[in-house]
Amino acid sequence: MQTIPDLKNNISFEDFKAEVLNDYTIAVRSRECSLLGRREVLTGKAKFGIFGDGKELPQLAMAKAFLKGDWRSGYYRDQTFMMAIGELNPEQFFSGLYANTDINLEPMSAGRQMGGHFTTHSLDDNGNWKDLTTQYNSSADISCTAGQMPRLLGLAQASKIFREVKGINTSNFSNNGNEVAWGTIGNASTSEGLFFETINAAGVLQVPMVISIWDDEYGISVHAKHQTTKENISEILKGFQRDKTNKGFEILRVKGWDYANLVETYQEASTIAREEHVPVLIHVTELTQPQGHSTSGSHERYKSPERLEWEKKTDCNLLMRQWIIESGIATNETLTDIERQQKKIVRTAKNKAWSDFLQPILKEKQQLISILNSVANTSSNGVFVKPLINSLSTINEPSRKDIISHARKALRHTLGENNEAKEQLATWIDTTIEALQPKFSSHLYSNTKQSPTLVKEIKPCYDVDAPQVDGRIILRDNFDAIFNTYPEALIFGEDSGAIGDVNQGLEGLQEKYGELRVADAGIREATIVGQGIGMALRGLRPIAEIQYLDYIMYALQIISDDLATTHYRTKGKQKAPLILRTRGHRLEGIWHSGSQMGGIINLVRGVHVLVPRNMTKAAGFYNTLLQGDDPALVIECLNGYRLKEKMPNNLSAIKTPIGVVETLKTGTDITLVSYGSTLRIVQESAKELLSVGIDAEVIDVQSLLPFDLNHDIVKSIAKTNRVMVIDEDVPGGASAYILNEILNTQNAYQYLDGQPKTLTAKAHRPAYSNDGDYFSKPSAEDIFEAVYEVMHEANPENYPKLR
């Protein structure tokens, strides 16, 4: 093997030896964590384990090139890297394996993700940004294979924006864009479309990204011959290799057991990406997976004896050990001492992590047993409570579920009783659940002072002779004000740049603010969203534009799995306040009528979903969101850009409140609830209903997530005693969600004199023909007749049957 090159200028041989031995120590420690971690799963202390054994050396090399301010977007085998940069110790490793809910003991996710999913803290306890330039940064991992790739693109692009866009306050976020975004992915996961989409986009954008592919020839049990053409991902990506005349990737290859060349390769990659802002792909081959894919199976089932023997001989830690001895860096005795010491350290850390996890639960167990003994002694059904006490007492290592479940079952045996012991048990259950539930459910949205739901409404103001303009003009002028006010704001998407979006809502803004702030993007929705997530994680305020709501399906997985869960899965330690801009609702045909709201709102909890009825309201939402720190999806009305609206004289100051409905027409007979483009048809129908003596109250939902925080709809129903939800989504879509909120959250059922009604589109997407919308989605006549039928059922004498 080669001699490792100098890692620093003028490094002494003693320092060199110390650095190599320190790396070996980390590699051994990480391997011991993997080995002992698997045993902990198989003995039942942890639910599942997926470890980084066999990948130690390339991760050590990556850590050497990784500087403070840099970002990682990786996958669930990068434990050695996290240990090498000082962001993961063995106690934290095992706390993650046991899913400890204490963020101080399990800083990766407070038990919300399985072990092996890593993060660092970008925010303080108040949700304010820390100085990200003085720390190593890791974006929060997700399990979805290749799901980390789109976000990686945005993390890298942020460096380009920080370096090339003037006027941004980069304090806490960047040092002249010198930061590199480091991605890791398994070779099998490169088969995913998200990988190829990211590779292509990074080559186009030319951003400082280094992607490492850990290649052990398998994806769980499936060999590379079933995964990758030519069984070689770097071979088939040769077309992306840059040359003297064409921009592209730098592609490097290195063997995963070759410590010397690994360090050299990663230093080279760092220099290229950091200085030239060129993406680099490192294909790390001949890696092994000593324990197989995970604790859910054994690799002996699918690897041949020859392959298993090869893996033993080619284990990177073993070959590093041999190289150290052959190079005269250390003796066998020295390395044996290191190995023994690390075994002891890891075992001690494991025991400490388990004790820290178990002790609070055991304390709760003893509290409950004491209370149950009192219940058993005072209840007439004490004979039924005692078996529960005995059952709980025999569980030496209980879960919280075990404890709470026993308590709630015991309470059933006290029905009809009224004594102090019963009250103590009931109170204990309530207070314990109240204390524990946030450990599992908090931080879905921001709970800081920066929450956009706290931004107060500022209504539009109009001059007496305010001009009527196309709705797109209001959006355009508001975006102009946004980009002028917020240097860190930028927008990008398909046709967003040169032509100012397909509906001219960004007309002329690229010329004014430059191609980096108002940018065109390729037809690649997933990585458009990924750009936004990564840049938002680094303190920029991106607006990612998806041309039509129908096309958001291409990015829905990233929005759902990554963006919507960022704040939650880090328990408030990272945030990505990305604004997603799109246009939808009624227009024409199957793929340009985007109203699939039911599916969206049930997949993106953690993202605000806003449905403004016009462009003034939309502008106000953008202004509100930029003062907050939550991600959001704003769906503009696709058929509203050419409709006339009065031009406000306080356009840039308007704030549309989030989670607040608006009553557009008061009435006494029935409450009509809708949103978006359909709302205009509801308003038209409400006027027509007056001609037959029906006075409908019309309410604009405005915000689906969150929904009517002030519970104004139930106040309307208390007056009208009837409700109908009109929606252009399919039956059981958003209308079912809205009705559930009205009936079960707001308890409006108590005020109803009749059945609550929904009027929706048909159970299919609309046909393209001229009459497709009319026969597919609620029309004015449909609404009129549906409301009239409700009134006929209530009072057939005053409202005789229509047809």
N, C-alpha and C positions, 0 to 999 in steps of 0.2 A: 504493500500500500504506500501511497505517497506520504511525504511529510507535510503536515498541516502548514499552510502559509502563515506569515505574521498577521495577527488580527489587528494590531495597532502598530504605529510607527515606534521603532526603538524598544519593542517589548523585550524584556530579559527572558532568558530561558527558564528561570525560576518562576516568573510570572506566567509564562506560557504553560509550564507544567501545572501550576495551580489552577489555571483556567480550564485546562483539559480535565483535571481531576474533579473540579467542581461540576463540569458538565456530566462526567460519568456518575457522580454522586446523584445528580438530579435524575438522570436516566434510570438508575437503580431504584431510587425512591419512587419514581412514577410507576415503574414496573411492579414493585412490591404493592403499591396501591391497587393496581389492576388485579394482581393475583389474589390479594386478600379481599378485594371488593367482590370478586366472583364468589368466593366462599361465603361472604355475608349474605349474598342473594340466595345462594343454594341452601343456606341454613334458615332462611325465612326472615331475616332481620330487615332486608330491603326487598322491594318489589321486583326490580329489574336492574340490570347492569349492562352498560355498553362502554367499553374502555379503549384506551389509546395504546395498548401494548403492541409492540412491533413498529411503532411510528416515532419512537423517541428521538432518534438522531436527527432526522430532518427538522423536527420541531425545535430542537436545540439550536440548529443552524439558523432557522428563521428568527428565533428569539435574539440572536446576536446582531442581526441586521435590523431588528425592530427598534425604533427610537421612540422616545417620549413624544407624544403628539400623534403618533401613528395610530391606525385603527385596524382591528381584526374583524373579519366577517367569516366565521368558520363553521365547522361542524363538530359533531359530538365525540371526536377522538383527539382533541387538542389539549389534553390535560398536561402533557409534558411542557408544551409551550407556555401555558398559563403558569406553571410552576417556575419555569425559567425566567419569566419576567417579574416574578414575585407577587403575582395576583392570585395564587392558589397554594394553600399548604395542605398537608395530609388531613388535618382535622376538618378543614373546610371540604375537602374531597369527600370524606365519609359523612359529614353532615348533609351534603347534597345527596349522597346515596340513601341516607335514612329519611330524606325530605324533612329536615328540621325547618319549622316555620319561623324561626328567629332569624331575621335578616342579618343580625350581627354575627351569628354563628354560621349561617349559610348564605353568604352574600351574593351568590349567583342568582337565586330566584326565591329565596325563603321557602323552599320546598314546593314551588309551583311547577317546576319542570323536573324531569328525571335527571339523575346525575349525568355528568358529561356535557351539560349545556352551560356555557360560560358567559360571563358578562363582567363589566366594570361599572362603577357608579359615576355617571355624568352629572348627577344632581345632588344637592345637599338635602337635608331633611325638610326644607321649605320649598323644594322644587326649583331652586335657583341653580343656574349653571355653575359648575366648578370650573377651574382653569384646566381645560382639556389639553393644553400644550405642555403641561408639566407632569402629565401622567401617561401611563400606557392605557390604551383604550381598546375595549372589545365590545362590539355590538352584541346584543343578546341573541344567543343561538336559538334556532328552531329545529325541530326534528325533521321537517319535510325535506326530502332529498333534493338538493340543488336550490332549495328555497332561500339560501343565504346569498345566492349569486346576484339577483337584481339589486339588493341593498348594497352589496359591495361596489357596484357601479356608481351609486350615488355618493358613497363615502369617498371614493377616489375623485369624482367630479368636483366635490366640494373644494379640494385642494386647487384645482384649476380655476374655480371661481374666485377663491381667496387670492390667488396669485395674479389674476388678470383683470378682475373687475375692481375699479377704483371706488373709494368712498365707503367701503364696508368697514365697520369697527371689528377688527379681527381679534381683539383682546379676548382671551380665554379660549379661542377657537383655532387659530392658525398662526404659524410663523412663515408668512409669505408663501403659503401653499406648498411648503416643503414636505408635508406629511404624505406617507404612502399608505394605501389601503391594502391589507394583506388578506387574501382569501384562501380557504382550504376546502378541498372536496375530495371524496373518494372516487377512484377511477370509474366504478360502475355508475355513479351518479352523473357522470359527464354524458350519459345517454339521455338525460332529461333535456327537454326543449329550453328550459330556463338557462341552462349552461350555455347552449349555443347562442341563444338570444343575447346573453350578457357578453360573450366573447365578441360577437359581431359589433355590438354597441360600443364596447370599450375600444375596439380598433378604429371605429369611426370617430369617437370623441377624443381619442388620444389622452387618456387620463392615467395618473400614477397608481397603477394597480399591479400587484403581484399575485398570481393565482398558483397555488401549489396543488398538484394532483397526487394524492397518496395512492400509489398503484400496487396492490397486492394480488392482482389478477382475478379477484372475486367480488361479486356483489351478493352478500349473504352466501347462498350456495351456488350461485350462477356464475360460471366461468366467463372470462373476458371474451371468449369466442362468440358468446351469445349477446354480448353487450356492445362491442365496438368493432367497426369495420377494421380489418387488418390486425385486430386485437391490440391496437396501439393508438391512443388518442393524440399524441403529439405528431405522429406520422400523418394522420388524416387532417390535422390542422396546419399543415405546412403552407397552405395557401394564405394563411394569415401572417406568415413571417414577413417582416418588413425587409425592404431592400433599399438600394441607393435612390430609387425614384418613387417608391411607394411607401406610404405610411402603413403601419400595421403593428403586429406584436413582435417582441423578441421572444423566441422560444429556446429554452434551455433544458437539458436533460442531465440527470445525475442519478446514481444508484443510492438507494436509501440506507445502505450500510457503510458507505464511504464517507466517514466523518470529515476527512480533510477536504475532499472535493465538495461536500455539502456546504461547508462553511464558505469556501471560495465562491461557489455558485450563488449563494444567497447574498453575499456581499456585492457581487456583480449585479444581481437583479436589483438590489436596493439602489445602487448608484444610477443605473439606467432609469428606473422609475422616478426616483427622487429628483434627479437633475434634469432629465430630458422630458419628463412627463410622458413616458412611453409605457404602455402596458407590457407586462412580462408574464409568460407562462412557464412554470417549472414542472416538468414531468419527472416525478420521483419514482423510480422503478425498483424492482426486486425487494419490495417490502414484504413483511410477513404479518400474520395475525395469529399469534401463538395460542390464544384461547378461543379462536373462532369469532364469529360476528358479534354475538352477545350471549347473555346467560339463558336465552330461550332455546339454545340448541348446541350441538357439538359438531365441530367441523370434521371430525373423523367420519361422519356420515357421508360426506360428499367430496373429500379430498383423498386422493390416492395415497397409498403408503409411500410411494416415491416422493410425492409432493410434501407430505408431512415430514419426511426425513430431510428433504431440502430446506424446509422452513426451520428445522432445528439448527442446521449447520449455518444458515444464512441470517439467523437472528441478529439484528443490528447491535444490540447490547453486547452479545457474545463477541462479535467481530471487533467492536470498539475495544473490548477488554483485551483481546489478543493483540491488537495494534498498539495499545498503550505499553504492553509488556515488551513487544518486539522493538518498539522505538526507544526503549529505555526510560520512559517517562515515569514508570512506577513498577514495583515488583508484584508478583502474585500475592504475597503476604499483605501488601498495602491495600490492594484491591479487595482482598478477602475481608480485611478489617472494615473497609467502607461498606461492603455488602452486609456484614453482620450488624453494623451500626444502623444502617438504614432499615433493615428488617425490624430492629427494636424500635426505632423512631416511628415507623409506620404502625406497628402493632400498638404502641402506646397511644398514638393519635387516634387510632380506631376505637380503642377502649374509652378514651376521653370523649370522643364525639358521640358514642353510644350512650354514655352516662349523661352527657349534656342533653341529649334528646329524650332520654327515658325519665330522668328525675322529675321534671315538672308534671309528667303524666302520672307517675307513681304518687306524687303528692295529691293530685286530683282524685286518684283512686282511693287513697286513705280518707280524704275528706268525705267522699261519697259513702264509703263503708260505714263511717261513724254516723252519718245521717240516716242511712238505711237501718242501722241497728236501733236507732231511736224510733223509726217508723215501725219496725217489726215489734217493738215492745209496747207500742201504744195503739196499733191498728188492730181491729177485729179480724183482719185478714193477714196478720203477721206471719201465719204459717205459710202463706204463699210468697212472702217477701224474703224469708230466710233462705230458700234455695237460690234466689238471685244473689244474696250476699255470699253464699258459699261458692257460687259459680264465678263471681267476680274475684273473689279472694284467691282462687286457684290459677288465675291468669297472671303469671309472673312478669310478663312483658306486654302489658295491654296497649291497645291503641285507644285513642280518644273516642273512637266509635264504640268500642267495647264498653267504655265507662258511661257515656251518655245514653247508650241503648239500654243498659241495665237500669239506669235511673228512671228513664221514661216508662219502662215496663213496670217498675215498682210503683210508680205513681198511679197506674191504672187500678191497683189493688186498694187504693184509698178513696175510691169514688164514694161520694155521699158522706165522707167523714170530715170533721172540722176540728183539727187540733194543731198544736204548735209544730209537731214533727212533720206533719203533712205540708204545712205552709213552708217550713224550712226546706223540704225537698223540692217543692215547686219553685221556690225562689232560687235555689241552687241551680236547678235546670235552666231557668230563664237567664240568670246572670252568667252562667258558664257558657251557654250558647252565644249570648250577646258578646262575650269577651272573645270567644274562639272564632266566630264566623268571619270577622274581618281578616283573620290570618289566611283565609282561603278566598275571600271575595273582594277585598279592598282594591282600590287604585285601578278600577276599570277605566275610569275617567279621572281627570285632574281634580284633586281636592284642595288645590292651593289657591292663593289669592289671584293667580293668573288664569283661573278657569274661565273660559269664554261665556259660560252660563251666568257669570256675575257681571258681565258688561251691560250697562244700562242702556235702554232704548233711547235713541235720538231720532225723532221722526223727520221726514223730509219737510222742508219749508219751500214755499213757492212765491214768486213774485206775482203780482196781480195779472200781469201780461205774460206769464211763463209760457214759453213756446212748447208746442207739441213736437216731439222728436221720436225717431225710431228708437225702440228699446235698446238696440245695440249701441247707440250713441251714449246712452247713460252708462252702460258697461265700459265702453272704451274710455270715456272721460274719467270714470272712477278708477280704472286700472292705471291710467296715466298719473292720477294723484297718488295711488299706492306706490308706484315705482319711484316717484319723485320723493315720497316721504320715507320709504323704507329701502335703503340701499341694498339690504340683504334679501330683498324680495326678487324673485325671478319666476318666469313662466315658460313652459316648454311643452310641446306636444305635436301631433300631426297637423301640419298646416298652420301652426300658431305664429310662425315667424314672418316670413316674407309677405304672405297675403293677409296677415292679421286675423287668422282663424277663418274657418269656412263661413262664418256669419258676420265677420268683420267687427267682432267685439274687441279686437286688438289692433285695429287699423292704424298704421303708421307708427306703432310703438317700437317695432324693431329698429327702424331707422333712427328713432330718438334715443333709445336706450342700449342699442347694440345687440349683436347676435348671441351673446352669452346670456343676457338677461331676458330676452324675448326670442326664444329659440325654436327652430323646427326640430322635429325628431322623426325617426323612421317609424314604420308601421310595426310597432313592438310594444304593445300596451303593458306587458308585465314589467319590462325594464324601464318604461316611462315612470311607472309607480315606484320601482326600485330606486331610480334616480332621486325621486322626491323623498323617499324614506331616508336614504343615506345622507342627503344634504340636510334634512331636518334634524337628524341625529347630531349634526355638527354645528347647529346654531343658525343655519340659514333659514329663510322662510320661502320655501319653494311652493309653487302652484303647478301641479302636474295636470295637464289637460288630456282627457280622453275624448276623442272627437264626438262619439255618440255613446249614450248610456248602454246601448246594446253591446258595444265593444268592450265594456268593462268586464265582461265575462272572461276575457283573456287574462285579466289581471286580478280576478276575484280571489283566487287562491292566495296571492301575495297580500292583498288587502286584508283578507280574513285571518290568515295564519301569522302574518308578520306585523303589519301596521296596527291592526286592531288590538293586538295583544302586547305591544311593546311596553306600555306603561304598566299593564297588569303583571306580565311575567317577570318584570324587574322590581316589582313592588314599589313603583314610583321612583326608581333610580335612573331610568332613562325615559326620554320623551321624544316623539317625532311629530311635531305639529304641522304635518303636511296637509295642504288643502288640495283636494281632488276636484277639479272643475270638469263638468260634462254637461251635455244637453240631452234631454229626453222628453218623454210623454208623446202626445199625439202628433203624428205627421203622416207617414205613409209606409205601408208594407211591413213585412215580418221583421226586418232588421233595421228599421229606422223609426220605430215607434216606442222606444224604450220605456216600458212601464212595469218591468219585472221587479217591483219594489218588495213584494213579500219575500222573495228569495234573498234579496240583498240585505234587508234590515235584519234578517235572522242569521246572517253570516258575518256581519261586520260590527257586532256589539263591541264598543270601544272606540268607534268612529261616529261622530255626529252625522246624521243624514238629514239634509236640509232641502226643502222643496218649495222655493219661492215662486209665487204666482206671476211675478213680473220682474223686469230687470232692475227696477228701483229697489225692490226687496232683496234681490240677489246681490246688488252692490252693497247694501247694508250688511248682508251676511259676511261678505269678504272683509269688510271693515271691522266687524265684530271679531271674526276669527283671528285676524292679525294682532289683536290685543290679547289673545288667549294662548293657551299652550296645549290644546287638544287637536287631534286630526279630525278632518271633516270631509264629507262628500257633498258638494253643492250641485244640484241638478237644475239647470236653467230650462225654461220652457222652450222647446225646440221650435214651436210655431209662434214665438213671441218677439223675435228680434226685429220684425218690421212693423209690429203693432205700435201705435203712437202712445207715448206717455209724456206727462208734463215733466219738464226739466227742473229739478230742484235747484235752489240757489245755495244749498249747503251740502252738495253731493258727497264730498269726501268725508264729511262729519257724520253722515247717516249711520246709525247702528240698528240693525234688525235684531231683536232679542232672540236668543236660542231657547227653545223649549216653551215658547209662548204662542198661543193661538190668537187669532184676530177675528172679531165679529164684524163681518162686512155688511150685514143687514140684520136688524132686529125683527123679531116676529113672535107670535104667540101660539101657533098651532103645531109646529114641528121643527126640530133642529136638524138641519142638513149640514153634514160634515164632509169636507173634501179638501183637495189641494191641487196645486199645479195647473196644468192646462184645463183639466176637467172642471176646475172651479169656475172658470168663466162661463161654461155651459150651465152650471148650477145656478149662477147668478142670473143668467138669462131666463132659466126656467122659473126661478123664484118670482120674477116680475110677471111672468105669464100666469102663474098660480094665483096671483092677486085677482085676476079677472074672474076666477070662480070662487072667490072668497076664502082662499087659503093663504094665511100669512106665515111664511116660513122664515125661520132665523137661519142665516148662512154663516158658517164658521170656516175660516181658512186654517188648516192645521199648521202650515208653515214649516214645522219641524217634526219629523217622524222619530228621530232619536236625538235628544230626548223628546218625550211627548207630553205636552200640556202640563208643565210642572205646577202651574197655579190651579189646575183642575177647574178651568173656566167652562169646559163643555158640560160638566155635570150641573153647573149652575144654570146653564141654559135649559137643560133637560128638566130640571126642577120646575122651570116655568112652563115649558111646552108639553111636557109629559110624553113626548114621542121623539124618536131619533132615527135617522137614516144616514148611512155612510155610503157615499158615492165615490167609486174608485175605478180607474181604467185598468187596474191589474186584474189577473185572472181570479175566479172565485176562490175564496180561502186565502188570498194573498194579503196585501196590505190592509184590506178591509177587515179581515179576521183579526189582524194585529190591533187595528184601531178600536174595533169593537171590544176586544179583550181588555184594552186599557180603560175604555169607558165603563164597562160593566164590572170588571173584577178589581181594577185599581181604584177607580173613582166611585165604585158602588152605585152607579146610576140606575141599576135595576129597580131600586126602591121607589123611584119617581115615575116609572113607566106605566102608562095605561094600556099599552099594547106591545106586541112583539117588536123588538128592535130589528130594523131591516138593513140589508146591504144591497146595493145595486152595483154590479161589477161588469167587466168585460166578459165576453164569452171565454170558454176554456181553451182558447187557442190564441195565437198571435194574429193580428189583423191582416186580412188580405190586402193586396196591393191595389186592386181595382179602384176606380173613382168612388165606388160605394163601399169599399172595404171598411173604412173607419166607421161609417154609419151603422153597418150591420155587425160590427165586431165589438165596438165600445159604446158605453152609454151615450145616447143622444139626448138632445133637449126634450124630445117627445117621450123618450124612455123615462126620463126623470119626472116630467110632468105627470105621466100616467101612473108611475110607481107611487108618487106622493099622493096623488088623488085616490088611489086604491086604499092607501092607509087611512085616509080620511073617510072614505066610503065604509070601510069596515067599522070605524068608530061611530059614524053617524050616517047611516044609509039614507035617512030621510032628507038631510040637508045636502048630501052628496050622492045622488042616485048613480047607479052603475053606469060607467062610461062605455064599456064594450065587453 
